[in-house]
Amino acid sequence: MSAPNSDEVEGKWEKTKGWVKDKAGEVTANSDLEAEGEAQRASGNTQEAWGKVKHGVGDAVKAVGDAIND
């Protein structure tokens, strides 16, 4: 398997930042910060999933190319 692409990495980073905001909001009873963190985590999940789709397509195209060359 090849290295993760930028969407996968950025998605994971957004999820991490969102998790920190979510937990900070819970600890401080700041519902706005908690909601912001939850939204950021969801956005990160979406971005990471898109990156995985792109990654899978790239791997499939490479496999077809390899099969043709063999």
URGITA-V759560 format. One record per backbone hydrogen bond with DSSP energy under -0.5 kcal/mol. CO is the residue of the C=O (numbers start at 1). NH is the residue of the N-H. E is the energy in kcal/mol with one decimal. If there is no record, write none. Layout:
# URGITA-V759560
[[CO | NH | E] [CO | NH | E]]
This chain:
# URGITA-V759560
[[5 | 9 | -2.2] [6 | 10 | -3.0] [7 | 11 | -2.3] [8 | 12 | -2.1] [9 | 13 | -2.2] [10 | 14 | -2.6] [11 | 15 | -2.3] [12 | 16 | -2.2] [13 | 17 | -2.6] [14 | 18 | -2.6] [15 | 19 | -2.3] [16 | 20 | -2.2] [17 | 21 | -2.3] [18 | 22 | -2.7] [19 | 23 | -2.7] [20 | 24 | -2.6] [21 | 25 | -2.6] [22 | 26 | -1.9] [23 | 27 | -2.6] [24 | 28 | -2.3] [25 | 29 | -0.6] [25 | 30 | -2.2] [26 | 29 | -0.6] [29 | 31 | -0.9] [30 | 34 | -2.2] [31 | 35 | -2.4] [32 | 36 | -2.4] [33 | 37 | -2.4] [34 | 38 | -2.2] [35 | 39 | -2.4] [36 | 40 | -2.3] [37 | 41 | -2.4] [38 | 42 | -2.1] [39 | 43 | -2.3] [40 | 44 | -2.4] [41 | 45 | -2.4] [42 | 46 | -2.1] [43 | 47 | -2.5] [44 | 48 | -2.7] [45 | 49 | -2.5] [46 | 50 | -2.4] [47 | 51 | -2.2] [48 | 52 | -2.1] [49 | 53 | -2.1] [50 | 54 | -2.5] [51 | 55 | -2.5] [52 | 56 | -2.6] [53 | 57 | -2.4] [54 | 58 | -2.4] [55 | 59 | -2.5] [56 | 60 | -2.3] [57 | 61 | -2.6] [58 | 62 | -2.1] [59 | 63 | -2.4] [60 | 64 | -2.2] [61 | 65 | -2.4] [62 | 66 | -2.7] [63 | 67 | -2.3] [64 | 68 | -2.2] [65 | 69 | -2.0] [66 | 70 | -1.2]]
